[in-house]
Amino acid sequence: MRIMLYILGSLILLGALCYAATLIGIPSVWVGVMGAVVLALGIMGAARTGGPRGSGSGGTVINKVE
């Protein structure tokens, strides 16, 4: 569920930034580039947020036995 909220927030931010950029007259090519960057950051952030849960990092813990 957190992943969907993160992606939804990223899409709302993307839409707002693209709309504002077109209002101030930024060329559509650069609006597209900015949109792709914001979308990619949103997907990467959602992937980081939705990682495995458990002992913090999600990695394997190896205990040293003496």
VEXZA-170760 format. One record per atom (N, C-alpha, C, O): atom name; x, y, z; residue number from 1; residue in three letters. Coordinates in steps of 0.001 Angstrom, whole numbers, plus 500000, padded with zeros to 6 digits. Atoms other than C-alpha are relative to their C-alpha. Last residue first. Layout:
<recs>
<'CA', <X, Y, Z>, NUM, 'ALA'>
...
</recs>
This chain:
<recs>
<'N', <498649, 500238, 499479>, 66, 'GLU'>
<'CA', <533439, 481200, 518777>, 66, 'GLU'>
<'C', <500075, 498700, 500745>, 66, 'GLU'>
<'O', <501137, 498340, 501252>, 66, 'GLU'>
<'N', <500044, 500941, 498908>, 65, 'VAL'>
<'CA', <530431, 481553, 516518>, 65, 'VAL'>
<'C', <501422, 499723, 500458>, 65, 'VAL'>
<'O', <502285, 499369, 499656>, 65, 'VAL'>
<'N', <498715, 500691, 499812>, 64, 'LYS'>
<'CA', <530273, 484655, 514365>, 64, 'LYS'>
<'C', <499896, 499107, 501229>, 64, 'LYS'>
<'O', <499540, 499571, 502312>, 64, 'LYS'>
<'N', <499428, 499866, 498659>, 63, 'ASN'>
<'CA', <526706, 485577, 513476>, 63, 'ASN'>
<'C', <501275, 499183, 500085>, 63, 'ASN'>
<'O', <501340, 498052, 499603>, 63, 'ASN'>
<'N', <499180, 501169, 499672>, 62, 'ILE'>
<'CA', <525770, 486050, 509831>, 62, 'ILE'>
<'C', <500647, 500257, 501351>, 62, 'ILE'>
<'O', <501388, 501225, 501520>, 62, 'ILE'>
<'N', <499201, 499779, 498804>, 61, 'VAL'>
<'CA', <522897, 488421, 509064>, 61, 'VAL'>
<'C', <500741, 498699, 500327>, 61, 'VAL'>
<'O', <500130, 497641, 500471>, 61, 'VAL'>
<'N', <499752, 501210, 499240>, 60, 'THR'>
<'CA', <521542, 488417, 505540>, 60, 'THR'>
<'C', <500922, 500308, 501178>, 60, 'THR'>
<'O', <501930, 501000, 501036>, 60, 'THR'>
<'N', <498907, 500867, 500428>, 59, 'GLY'>
<'CA', <520249, 491711, 504274>, 59, 'GLY'>
<'C', <500116, 498773, 500878>, 59, 'GLY'>
<'O', <499388, 498611, 501857>, 59, 'GLY'>
<'N', <500523, 501048, 500859>, 58, 'GLY'>
<'CA', <516837, 493324, 504753>, 58, 'GLY'>
<'C', <501080, 499055, 499523>, 58, 'GLY'>
<'O', <500791, 498133, 498760>, 58, 'GLY'>
<'N', <499466, 499870, 501343>, 57, 'SER'>
<'CA', <518426, 496520, 506032>, 57, 'SER'>
<'C', <499459, 498945, 499051>, 57, 'SER'>
<'O', <499517, 499125, 497835>, 57, 'SER'>
<'N', <499444, 498690, 500349>, 56, 'GLY'>
<'CA', <516276, 496856, 509125>, 56, 'GLY'>
<'C', <500442, 500075, 498554>, 56, 'GLY'>
<'O', <499726, 500622, 497715>, 56, 'GLY'>
<'N', <498919, 499566, 499117>, 55, 'SER'>
<'CA', <515762, 493388, 510552>, 55, 'SER'>
<'C', <500646, 501310, 499576>, 55, 'SER'>
<'O', <501821, 501523, 499874>, 55, 'SER'>
<'N', <499411, 500930, 499053>, 54, 'GLY'>
<'CA', <512404, 492751, 508947>, 54, 'GLY'>
<'C', <501065, 500670, 500820>, 54, 'GLY'>
<'O', <500778, 501620, 501548>, 54, 'GLY'>
<'N', <500100, 499518, 498623>, 53, 'ARG'>
<'CA', <510779, 494223, 505935>, 53, 'ARG'>
<'C', <500635, 498988, 500918>, 53, 'ARG'>
<'O', <500755, 497808, 500586>, 53, 'ARG'>
<'N', <500351, 501000, 498992>, 52, 'PRO'>
<'CA', <511803, 493628, 502342>, 52, 'PRO'>
<'C', <500002, 500586, 501402>, 52, 'PRO'>
<'O', <500822, 501442, 501733>, 52, 'PRO'>
<'N', <499063, 501099, 499844>, 51, 'GLY'>
<'CA', <511792, 496633, 500049>, 51, 'GLY'>
<'C', <499576, 499025, 501071>, 51, 'GLY'>
<'O', <498535, 499209, 501702>, 51, 'GLY'>
<'N', <500696, 501274, 499943>, 50, 'GLY'>
<'CA', <508732, 498741, 499270>, 50, 'GLY'>
<'C', <500908, 498807, 500139>, 50, 'GLY'>
<'O', <500503, 497694, 499802>, 50, 'GLY'>
<'N', <500950, 500010, 498901>, 49, 'THR'>
<'CA', <510288, 502099, 500126>, 49, 'THR'>
<'C', <499361, 498624, 500161>, 49, 'THR'>
<'O', <499072, 498214, 501285>, 49, 'THR'>
<'N', <499244, 499970, 498751>, 48, 'ARG'>
<'CA', <513323, 501573, 497901>, 48, 'ARG'>
<'C', <499066, 499897, 501200>, 48, 'ARG'>
<'O', <499396, 499238, 502186>, 48, 'ARG'>
<'N', <499314, 501292, 499881>, 47, 'ALA'>
<'CA', <511156, 500500, 494967>, 47, 'ALA'>
<'C', <500795, 499940, 501297>, 47, 'ALA'>
<'O', <500848, 498893, 501941>, 47, 'ALA'>
<'N', <501004, 500998, 499640>, 46, 'ALA'>
<'CA', <508863, 503478, 495516>, 46, 'ALA'>
<'C', <500639, 498629, 500166>, 46, 'ALA'>
<'O', <500248, 497866, 501049>, 46, 'ALA'>
<'N', <500372, 499796, 498609>, 45, 'GLY'>
<'CA', <511844, 505820, 495556>, 45, 'GLY'>
<'C', <498967, 498989, 500471>, 45, 'GLY'>
<'O', <499025, 498517, 501606>, 45, 'GLY'>
<'N', <498881, 500457, 499169>, 44, 'MET'>
<'CA', <513177, 504366, 492326>, 44, 'MET'>
<'C', <499687, 500165, 501479>, 44, 'MET'>
<'O', <500036, 499303, 502286>, 44, 'MET'>
<'N', <499955, 501460, 500067>, 43, 'ILE'>
<'CA', <509770, 504719, 490681>, 43, 'ILE'>
<'C', <501133, 499458, 500861>, 43, 'ILE'>
<'O', <500958, 498461, 501562>, 43, 'ILE'>
<'N', <501151, 500535, 499276>, 42, 'GLY'>
<'CA', <509393, 508309, 491856>, 42, 'GLY'>
<'C', <499996, 498481, 500020>, 42, 'GLY'>
<'O', <499693, 497870, 501045>, 42, 'GLY'>
<'N', <499727, 499848, 498568>, 41, 'LEU'>
<'CA', <512901, 509209, 490738>, 41, 'LEU'>
<'C', <498857, 499457, 500851>, 41, 'LEU'>
<'O', <499092, 498880, 501913>, 41, 'LEU'>
<'N', <498971, 500982, 499645>, 40, 'ALA'>
<'CA', <512160, 507767, 487292>, 40, 'ALA'>
<'C', <500354, 500080, 501483>, 40, 'ALA'>
<'O', <500521, 499051, 502137>, 40, 'ALA'>
<'N', <500621, 501317, 499997>, 39, 'LEU'>
<'CA', <508920, 509754, 487060>, 39, 'LEU'>
<'C', <500992, 498918, 500400>, 39, 'LEU'>
<'O', <500656, 498022, 501174>, 39, 'LEU'>
<'N', <500840, 500071, 498800>, 38, 'VAL'>
<'CA', <510671, 512978, 488082>, 38, 'VAL'>
<'C', <499329, 498627, 500097>, 38, 'VAL'>
<'O', <499232, 498062, 501187>, 38, 'VAL'>
<'N', <499127, 500051, 498822>, 37, 'VAL'>
<'CA', <513395, 512397, 485478>, 37, 'VAL'>
<'C', <499177, 499864, 501274>, 37, 'VAL'>
<'O', <499503, 499047, 502136>, 37, 'VAL'>
<'N', <499374, 501319, 499963>, 36, 'ALA'>
<'CA', <510918, 511531, 482714>, 36, 'ALA'>
<'C', <500890, 499851, 501237>, 36, 'ALA'>
<'O', <500926, 498789, 501859>, 36, 'ALA'>
<'N', <501008, 500986, 499626>, 35, 'GLY'>
<'CA', <508833, 514608, 483497>, 35, 'GLY'>
<'C', <500582, 498605, 500108>, 35, 'GLY'>
<'O', <500242, 497860, 501027>, 35, 'GLY'>
<'N', <500248, 499834, 498572>, 34, 'MET'>
<'CA', <511874, 516867, 483418>, 34, 'MET'>
<'C', <498984, 498975, 500492>, 34, 'MET'>
<'O', <499135, 498421, 501581>, 34, 'MET'>
<'N', <498799, 500478, 499308>, 33, 'VAL'>
<'CA', <512824, 515494, 480014>, 33, 'VAL'>
<'C', <499811, 500088, 501505>, 33, 'VAL'>
<'O', <500129, 499144, 502230>, 33, 'VAL'>
<'N', <499969, 501456, 500106>, 32, 'GLY'>
<'CA', <509265, 515929, 478754>, 32, 'GLY'>
<'C', <501196, 499397, 500712>, 32, 'GLY'>
<'O', <501078, 498370, 501380>, 32, 'GLY'>
<'N', <501055, 500462, 499096>, 31, 'VAL'>
<'CA', <509108, 519506, 480038>, 31, 'VAL'>
<'C', <499958, 498472, 499991>, 31, 'VAL'>
<'O', <499776, 497847, 501036>, 31, 'VAL'>
<'N', <499437, 499971, 498656>, 30, 'TRP'>
<'CA', <512453, 520073, 478349>, 30, 'TRP'>
<'C', <498973, 499609, 501051>, 30, 'TRP'>
<'O', <499326, 499055, 502092>, 30, 'TRP'>
<'N', <498952, 501025, 499928>, 29, 'VAL'>
<'CA', <511073, 518962, 474988>, 29, 'VAL'>
<'C', <500565, 499926, 501417>, 29, 'VAL'>
<'O', <500768, 498837, 501953>, 29, 'VAL'>
<'N', <500594, 501295, 499676>, 28, 'SER'>
<'CA', <507899, 520982, 475583>, 28, 'SER'>
<'C', <501025, 498873, 500062>, 28, 'SER'>
<'O', <500815, 497887, 500769>, 28, 'SER'>
<'N', <500297, 500822, 501184>, 27, 'PRO'>
<'CA', <509798, 524252, 475700>, 27, 'PRO'>
<'C', <499571, 498585, 500383>, 27, 'PRO'>
<'O', <500017, 498029, 501387>, 27, 'PRO'>
<'N', <498874, 500905, 500261>, 26, 'ILE'>
<'CA', <509536, 526128, 479042>, 26, 'ILE'>
<'C', <499639, 499136, 498786>, 26, 'ILE'>
<'O', <498516, 498639, 498709>, 26, 'ILE'>
<'N', <499454, 499943, 501346>, 25, 'GLY'>
<'CA', <506942, 528893, 478771>, 25, 'GLY'>
<'C', <501229, 499148, 499729>, 25, 'GLY'>
<'O', <501963, 499417, 498778>, 25, 'GLY'>
<'N', <498950, 498982, 500046>, 24, 'ILE'>
<'CA', <506018, 529734, 482346>, 24, 'ILE'>
<'C', <500764, 499994, 498684>, 24, 'ILE'>
<'O', <501689, 500783, 498496>, 24, 'ILE'>
<'N', <500538, 498656, 499763>, 23, 'LEU'>
<'CA', <502669, 527961, 482041>, 23, 'LEU'>
<'C', <501077, 501070, 499919>, 23, 'LEU'>
<'O', <500806, 502182, 499467>, 23, 'LEU'>
<'N', <500624, 499525, 501240>, 22, 'THR'>
<'CA', <504236, 524893, 480423>, 22, 'THR'>
<'C', <499430, 501409, 500174>, 22, 'THR'>
<'O', <499409, 502194, 499227>, 22, 'THR'>
<'N', <498959, 499745, 500993>, 21, 'ALA'>
<'CA', <506601, 524468, 483373>, 21, 'ALA'>
<'C', <499402, 500498, 498684>, 21, 'ALA'>
<'O', <499976, 501373, 498035>, 21, 'ALA'>
<'N', <499342, 498735, 499682>, 20, 'ALA'>
<'CA', <503771, 524879, 485874>, 20, 'ALA'>
<'C', <501060, 500347, 498958>, 20, 'ALA'>
<'O', <501214, 501510, 498584>, 20, 'ALA'>
<'N', <500960, 498922, 500241>, 19, 'TYR'>
<'CA', <501754, 522131, 484190>, 19, 'TYR'>
<'C', <500638, 501366, 500257>, 19, 'TYR'>
<'O', <500477, 502292, 499463>, 19, 'TYR'>
<'N', <500139, 499849, 501455>, 18, 'CYS'>
<'CA', <504764, 519820, 484029>, 18, 'CYS'>
<'C', <499028, 501127, 499656>, 18, 'CYS'>
<'O', <499265, 501889, 498718>, 18, 'CYS'>
<'N', <498783, 499401, 500554>, 17, 'LEU'>
<'CA', <505558, 520433, 487695>, 17, 'LEU'>
<'C', <499902, 500207, 498492>, 17, 'LEU'>
<'O', <500329, 501241, 497976>, 17, 'LEU'>
<'N', <499915, 498606, 499580>, 16, 'ALA'>
<'CA', <501973, 519842, 488810>, 16, 'ALA'>
<'C', <501225, 500685, 499418>, 16, 'ALA'>
<'O', <501143, 501823, 498956>, 16, 'ALA'>
<'N', <501006, 499202, 500705>, 15, 'GLY'>
<'CA', <501614, 516674, 486771>, 15, 'GLY'>
<'C', <500084, 501477, 500341>, 15, 'GLY'>
<'O', <499977, 502331, 499461>, 15, 'GLY'>
<'N', <499632, 499942, 501413>, 14, 'LEU'>
<'CA', <504870, 515216, 488030>, 14, 'LEU'>
<'C', <499025, 500876, 499223>, 14, 'LEU'>
<'O', <499435, 501730, 498436>, 14, 'LEU'>
<'N', <498891, 499057, 500112>, 13, 'LEU'>
<'CA', <504026, 516059, 491645>, 13, 'LEU'>
<'C', <500414, 500188, 498543>, 13, 'LEU'>
<'O', <500673, 501311, 498108>, 13, 'LEU'>
<'N', <500587, 498679, 499738>, 12, 'ILE'>
<'CA', <500669, 514298, 491288>, 12, 'ILE'>
<'C', <501072, 501082, 499888>, 12, 'ILE'>
<'O', <500842, 502133, 499290>, 12, 'ILE'>
<'N', <500762, 499611, 501194>, 11, 'LEU'>
<'CA', <502407, 511331, 489652>, 11, 'LEU'>
<'C', <499338, 501357, 500182>, 11, 'LEU'>
<'O', <499272, 502141, 499235>, 11, 'LEU'>
<'N', <499047, 499643, 501058>, 10, 'SER'>
<'CA', <504993, 511163, 492438>, 10, 'SER'>
<'C', <499274, 500446, 498735>, 10, 'SER'>
<'O', <499707, 501385, 498066>, 10, 'SER'>
<'N', <499434, 498693, 499677>, 9, 'GLY'>
<'CA', <502266, 511256, 495083>, 9, 'GLY'>
<'C', <500982, 500475, 498945>, 9, 'GLY'>
<'O', <501023, 501660, 498616>, 9, 'GLY'>
<'N', <501061, 499012, 500203>, 8, 'LEU'>
<'CA', <500459, 508383, 493377>, 8, 'LEU'>
<'C', <500499, 501413, 500296>, 8, 'LEU'>
<'O', <500212, 502347, 499546>, 8, 'LEU'>
<'N', <500132, 499797, 501447>, 7, 'ILE'>
<'CA', <503705, 506403, 493136>, 7, 'ILE'>
<'C', <498922, 501038, 499702>, 7, 'ILE'>
<'O', <499091, 501871, 498812>, 7, 'ILE'>
<'N', <498786, 499329, 500465>, 6, 'TYR'>
<'CA', <504390, 506877, 496852>, 6, 'TYR'>
<'C', <499893, 500301, 498505>, 6, 'TYR'>
<'O', <500212, 501406, 498066>, 6, 'TYR'>
<'N', <500077, 498602, 499564>, 5, 'LEU'>
<'CA', <500806, 506029, 497777>, 5, 'LEU'>
<'C', <501201, 500795, 499513>, 5, 'LEU'>
<'O', <501066, 501953, 499118>, 5, 'LEU'>
<'N', <501015, 499330, 500811>, 4, 'MET'>
<'CA', <500971, 502874, 495657>, 4, 'MET'>
<'C', <499849, 501467, 500395>, 4, 'MET'>
<'O', <499677, 502326, 499530>, 4, 'MET'>
<'N', <499442, 499802, 501343>, 3, 'ILE'>
<'CA', <504252, 501821, 497264>, 3, 'ILE'>
<'C', <499006, 500759, 499128>, 3, 'ILE'>
<'O', <499389, 501672, 498397>, 3, 'ILE'>
<'N', <499125, 498825, 499971>, 2, 'ARG'>
<'CA', <502872, 502391, 500765>, 2, 'ARG'>
<'C', <500573, 500288, 498618>, 2, 'ARG'>
<'O', <500786, 501446, 498259>, 2, 'ARG'>
<'N', <500823, 498806, 500000>, 1, 'MET'>
<'CA', <500000, 500000, 500000>, 1, 'MET'>
<'C', <500868, 501259, 500000>, 1, 'MET'>
<'O', <500531, 502250, 499352>, 1, 'MET'>
</recs>
